[in-house]
Amino acid sequence: MTKLLAVTSGLLLILGLFFVYESGYDQAPVVQAGVDIKLGERVYLENCATCHGQKGDGKGPEAHRLKTKPRDFTTGNYKFRSTPSGSLPLDDDIFRSISRGVRTTSMLAQLHLSEKERWAVTKYLKTFSERFKSEKSLKPISIQTKPSFSAELVALGKVMYEEAGYGQCHGPRGRGDGSSANELKEESGNPIVPANLTLKPFKSGPNPEDLYRTVSTGLNGTPMPSYADSLTARDRWAFVSYVLSIATRDRPRGMMGLVEEEVEGMRIDMRAAMARMMGGRGMMGRGGGMMDRNMRDMMKDMMGR
């Protein structure tokens, strides 16, 4: 019966994530008063440490199997932010990434956690980097009102794409096959693959405003710079309109509509969830080993491995 409950819980988690990804999570965060750091630590160890590591350094026991490596929180560098290039993220930014996940990667939306738990993890993640003690987050960049997309705006965006040198990384047609694509690395030294901009969904989020924000802020710790100073707001919107015009294909979907490494992320989350259901404290807790051989075999069959 316990095993059946574990499998049922896992299936409900999959269905919930499928709904989140199809509908798009875009709720305004509701800041929780009196956030409990101890709660954040417990939730982190049970749900996040298996990839990001107990020390937050991105070296968890599952990290080796992932193409897109887990974020190293000790640097204080966050890719997806609303703040200027090089600056710390806002708490809202971290909360949004936890809640929404990062499409195409193993970082799934963590909506099985309550808002209180997600805010607690948000606060706990900041304890891994000394930067949060010595620096303050800057004001978020302003997202100008989206103009009506037109053929003229798309044409201008294509010019912006070429003049900004995007083709060197993302390729002349946006397929991620630029002349520098095989040479790019993150600050950690790990290789990083430029996004194929002709395929949806994008990592930054489902909305045009998400793309605009990324073009404006850049992705800290990666070769992707900010264009807030070099392109006007209209030029950035033109750029976004061009990217959306070439994003005409959907990425191949696997189990329950998940794409690329999301499937591996689901397997990891399922292993952790099932270990907890068997009486443990998650993949990093003492109970992680309580998932017996029959349980692992059942999960492999269900997940197609």
C-alpha positions in Angstrom: 0.0 0.0 0.0 2.8 2.4 0.8 4.4 1.7 -2.5 1.2 2.3 -4.3 0.8 5.7 -2.5 4.3 6.6 -3.5 3.6 5.8 -7.2 0.3 7.7 -7.0 2.0 10.7 -5.4 4.5 10.7 -8.2 1.9 10.6 -10.9 0.1 13.5 -9.3 3.3 15.4 -9.3 3.8 14.7 -13.0 0.3 15.9 -13.8 0.7 19.0 -11.7 3.9 19.9 -13.5 2.3 19.2 -16.9 -0.5 21.7 -16.0 2.0 24.3 -14.9 4.1 24.0 -18.0 1.1 24.1 -20.4 -0.6 27.0 -18.7 2.5 28.9 -17.7 3.3 30.0 -14.1 3.1 33.7 -13.9 1.7 34.5 -10.5 2.9 37.5 -8.6 4.8 36.2 -5.6 3.2 36.8 -2.2 6.1 37.5 0.3 5.8 35.4 3.4 6.4 37.2 6.7 8.8 35.7 9.2 10.5 33.3 6.8 12.0 30.3 8.7 15.6 29.6 7.6 15.6 26.3 9.3 12.5 25.3 7.3 14.4 26.4 4.2 17.4 24.2 5.1 15.2 21.2 5.6 13.3 21.7 2.4 16.5 22.3 0.5 18.2 19.1 1.8 15.1 17.1 0.9 14.4 18.5 -2.5 17.4 20.4 -3.9 20.6 19.1 -2.5 20.6 15.9 -4.6 21.5 18.1 -7.6 22.8 21.4 -6.1 24.8 19.7 -3.3 24.6 20.0 0.5 26.9 23.0 0.3 25.1 24.7 -2.6 28.1 24.3 -4.9 26.2 22.5 -7.7 28.0 19.2 -6.9 25.2 17.0 -5.7 25.2 13.2 -6.3 22.9 13.5 -9.4 24.8 16.4 -11.0 27.2 14.2 -13.0 24.4 12.8 -15.1 23.1 16.2 -16.2 24.1 18.0 -19.3 23.0 21.4 -18.0 24.8 21.5 -14.7 23.0 22.6 -11.5 23.6 26.2 -10.4 26.5 26.9 -8.0 24.8 29.1 -5.4 28.1 30.0 -3.7 29.0 32.5 -6.4 25.9 34.6 -6.0 25.5 34.6 -9.8 22.0 33.9 -11.0 21.1 33.6 -14.7 17.5 34.6 -14.6 17.0 37.9 -12.8 15.2 41.2 -13.2 18.2 43.1 -12.1 21.1 44.6 -14.1 24.0 42.6 -15.4 26.4 41.4 -12.7 24.1 42.3 -9.8 22.4 40.1 -7.3 18.9 38.8 -8.0 15.8 40.0 -6.1 14.1 37.5 -3.7 11.2 37.6 -6.2 13.6 36.4 -9.0 14.8 33.4 -7.0 11.2 32.6 -5.9 10.1 32.7 -9.5 12.7 30.3 -10.7 11.9 27.9 -7.9 8.2 28.1 -8.7 8.4 28.1 -12.5 11.5 26.0 -13.0 13.8 26.4 -16.0 12.4 24.8 -19.2 14.5 22.1 -21.0 16.6 21.5 -17.9 16.3 19.2 -14.9 15.1 22.2 -12.8 11.4 21.5 -12.7 8.7 23.8 -11.2 8.6 23.1 -7.5 4.9 23.7 -7.0 4.6 20.6 -4.8 6.1 22.9 -2.2 3.9 25.4 -0.4 4.5 29.1 -0.9 5.9 29.2 2.7 8.4 26.4 1.8 9.4 28.1 -1.4 10.0 31.4 0.3 12.0 29.6 3.0 14.2 28.0 0.4 14.6 31.4 -1.3 16.0 32.8 1.9 18.2 29.7 2.6 19.8 29.8 -0.9 21.2 33.3 -0.1 23.2 31.9 2.9 25.5 30.0 0.5 27.1 33.2 -0.9 28.8 36.0 1.1 27.7 38.4 -1.6 24.3 38.7 -0.1 25.9 39.9 3.2 28.0 42.6 1.5 26.0 43.7 -1.5 22.5 45.0 -2.1 20.3 44.0 -5.0 19.8 46.8 -7.5 16.5 48.0 -8.7 15.0 45.8 -11.4 15.2 46.8 -15.1 12.1 48.5 -16.5 10.2 46.4 -19.0 8.7 48.8 -21.5 5.2 48.2 -22.8 5.2 45.6 -25.5 4.5 47.2 -28.9 2.3 45.6 -31.6 4.5 43.2 -33.5 4.6 43.9 -37.2 6.6 43.0 -40.3 8.5 46.2 -39.9 9.4 45.5 -36.3 10.5 41.9 -37.2 12.7 43.3 -40.0 14.3 45.7 -37.5 14.9 42.9 -35.1 16.7 40.9 -37.7 19.1 43.8 -38.2 19.6 44.0 -34.4 20.3 40.3 -34.2 23.0 40.5 -36.9 24.6 43.8 -35.7 24.7 42.6 -32.0 26.7 39.5 -33.1 24.1 37.0 -32.0 24.9 34.9 -35.0 28.4 34.1 -33.7 26.8 32.0 -30.9 23.2 31.3 -31.9 23.9 30.9 -35.6 22.9 33.0 -38.6 19.4 31.4 -38.5 19.2 31.1 -34.7 19.7 27.3 -34.6 22.5 27.4 -32.0 25.2 26.6 -34.5 27.3 29.8 -34.6 31.0 29.8 -35.3 31.7 30.2 -31.6 29.1 27.7 -30.3 31.5 24.9 -29.5 33.9 27.2 -27.6 31.5 28.7 -25.0 31.8 28.0 -21.3 30.2 29.1 -18.1 32.3 30.8 -15.4 32.7 27.4 -13.8 34.4 26.1 -16.9 31.6 23.8 -17.9 30.7 24.0 -21.6 27.5 25.8 -22.4 25.4 25.3 -25.5 23.7 28.4 -27.1 20.0 28.1 -27.3 18.4 27.0 -30.5 16.1 30.0 -30.9 13.9 28.3 -33.5 12.6 25.9 -30.9 10.0 26.5 -28.1 9.8 26.6 -25.1 12.6 29.0 -24.0 14.4 28.7 -20.7 13.6 32.3 -19.7 9.9 31.8 -19.6 6.8 31.5 -21.8 6.1 35.3 -22.3 7.6 37.9 -24.6 8.4 39.9 -21.5 10.6 37.1 -20.3 12.7 37.3 -23.5 12.9 41.1 -23.2 14.1 40.8 -19.6 16.8 38.3 -20.6 18.0 40.5 -23.4 18.1 43.4 -21.0 19.8 41.7 -18.1 22.0 39.1 -19.7 22.7 35.8 -18.0 25.2 36.2 -15.2 28.1 33.6 -15.3 27.6 32.9 -19.0 28.8 34.5 -22.3 25.3 36.0 -22.8 25.7 39.8 -22.1 23.2 42.5 -21.3 22.0 44.7 -24.2 20.4 47.3 -22.0 23.0 49.9 -22.8 23.7 49.1 -26.4 20.1 48.7 -27.6 17.1 51.0 -27.0 13.9 49.6 -25.6 12.3 49.6 -29.1 15.4 47.8 -30.5 15.1 45.2 -27.8 11.4 44.7 -28.5 12.3 44.4 -32.2 14.9 41.8 -31.3 12.3 39.8 -29.3 9.8 40.1 -32.1 12.4 38.6 -34.5 13.2 35.7 -32.2 9.5 34.9 -31.8 9.1 35.0 -35.6 11.7 32.3 -36.1 10.6 30.2 -33.1 8.3 28.2 -35.3 8.9 24.6 -33.9 8.2 22.9 -30.6 10.9 20.8 -29.0 10.2 17.1 -29.1 8.1 16.1 -26.2 8.6 13.0 -24.0 6.7 11.7 -21.0 3.7 13.9 -20.1 4.9 16.7 -22.4 8.2 17.2 -20.8 11.1 18.2 -23.0 14.9 17.4 -23.0 16.4 17.2 -19.5 13.0 17.8 -17.9 12.5 14.1 -18.1 15.7 13.4 -16.2 14.7 16.0 -13.6 11.4 14.2 -13.2 13.2 10.9 -12.5 15.3 12.6 -9.9 12.4 14.3 -8.2 10.4 11.0 -8.3 13.3 9.1 -6.6 13.4 11.7 -3.9 9.6 11.8 -3.5 9.4 8.0 -3.3 12.2 7.8 -0.8 10.3 10.3 1.4 7.1 8.3 1.0 8.9 5.2 2.2 9.7 7.0 5.5 12.9 8.8 4.8 13.9 12.4 4.5 14.6 12.6 0.8 17.6 11.8 -1.3 20.1 13.5 1.0 18.5 12.3 4.3 19.0 9.1 6.2 15.9 7.6 4.7 17.1 8.0 1.1 18.3 4.4 1.2 14.9 3.0 2.3 13.7 2.7 -1.2 14.2 -1.0 -1.6 15.2 -2.9 -4.8 11.6 -3.7 -5.8 10.6 0.0 -5.4 13.5 1.1 -7.6 12.6 -1.5 -10.3 8.9 -0.3 -10.1 10.0 3.3 -10.6 12.3 2.4 -13.5 9.4 0.7 -15.3 7.1 3.6 -14.7 9.7 6.1 -15.9 10.6 4.1 -19.0 14.2 3.2 -17.9 
